[in-house]
Amino acid sequence: MKVDENLIKKYSKTGPRYTSYPPATFFDENFSNFDFEKKIIQSNDENPQNISVYIHIPFCPQICHFCGCTTESGFTKPFLERYVDAVIKEITYVSKLINKNRKLTQIHWGGGTPNAISYKYIERITNKLYEVFDFSQNYEMAIECNPAHLEFRHIELLKKFGFNRISVGIQDFRDDVLNAINRKPSKHPVDDIIKKIKDEGFTGTNIDLVYGLPLQTVDSFKKTVEKAIDLNTERIVTFSYAHVPSVLPRQKILEKIGCKIKTVNLKYTSLGVSAYQVVAPAECSSNLSRFDGVRYGHRSDNSSDLENLYRESRSEGFGKEVKRRILVGTYALSAGYYDAYYLKAQKVRNLIANDFRDAFDQVDLIIGPTTPDKAFKIGEKMNDPIAMYLSDVYTVSTNLAGLPAMSIPMGFKENMPLGLQIIGNHFDEKNILKISHLYQQETDWHKREPGK
């Protein structure tokens, strides 16, 4: 690749990125919808007459730590479809304000990860562009693609839809650098991807790189650029990494992701196991009474009469732990013991619920360990039920209070996993899922397997 030195000198100056025009410094809350329409109509009498369109797809399967784009992950199909409908509606709205004799010369798709959404949505939007705009004979339609989600058949579809340039977001060729920024490596060898793009007849290919990332050095990035040059694409684009955790909280973990840490006192949760081991077996005894082999549950083939059917069906259908809980629960609910055990446990349950209610007046989420120690092996504590029950000391209070919670991997001890419990207020599952997702973007514990 040969670059004209005078060209470098000419453009060696700061300026807004092409995806940010006008730049954010020119944004004004007083700029109304009427002003927007007025400016578009005025542009019909200005030169150049050509039109450029930017399509933003703000969705990513996995958000990179360095990313400064307006994007989000964890999107649902209905939400994505509503967004695509809104984009098509806006294209229709804006096109009516533009003179029909103006030519559309450039279309750029960015994100987000535009190539990670279903290609039927990409086709819908491009079809709408063809419908309402007059494309120039030499138009350029480009799309940013993450090679981790790019299949060869996708390249064929993009060509079919009318794309003629693909910008491949490599960022760095080293897997350790990509892992450090929470980015998956290319699904296929980059050389094969570039070859496929050229073979399909695309007139242009970009390679996007980012410098200043963790684990990069001047020497390593020099090798990255040299490898990009060897691929012989039309353009190589480099961006600098901006570490702005105050703006991009995903660049930190927990308090580093914008959370403020505050200690709360849950003084009655220490009684949780005792209360739970009365309430849960009592409810178990009551709820499982319907599993008699007639209306619900397993039916024994070894019964001689109705009473024997009940006995054999329940004996065969329930395991040791379930039988143990039914026995304890039936005892706690029996006459003479109800007030001493079940009623008292319910009072403790209310105290625990009030504990959490007071805590959530101060914080949005409560975070702590899932268990007192590392995970035990399957069946390890079956002969010691008390030890097994005590392992639930940090989780049973959440159940008693009727609160949503989630346990996610937070590390290993002696090659066995440790859990992090995130508890939310009533009907606040959204924040639990959000903080869990942000935590897993910053760590890779959920990708590791015990004993490895």
Secondary structure, DSSP 8 states (H G I E B T S, - for coil): ----HHHHHHT-S----TTSSS-GGG--TT--HHHHHHHHHHHTTSS---EEEEEEE-B-SS--TT--SS-BSS--HHHHHHHHHHHHHHHHHHHTTS-TTSEEEEEEEEES-GGGS-HHHHHHHHHHHHHHSEEEEEEEEEEEE-GGG--HHHHHHHHHHT--EEEEEEE-S-HHHHHHTT----SS-HHHHHHHHHHTT-SEEEEEEEES-TT--HHHHHHHHHHHHHTT-SEEEEEE----TTT-GGGSSGGGGT--------TTGGGHHHHHHHHHHHHHHHHGGG-SSSSSS---SS-SSHHHHHHHHHHHHS-HHHHHHHHHHHHHHSTTTIIIIIIHHHHHHHHHHHHHHHHTTT-SEEEEESSSSS---TTTTTT-HHHHHHTTTTTHHHHHHT--EEEEEEEEETTEEEEEEEEE-TT-HHHHHHHHHHHHHH--GGG--TT-
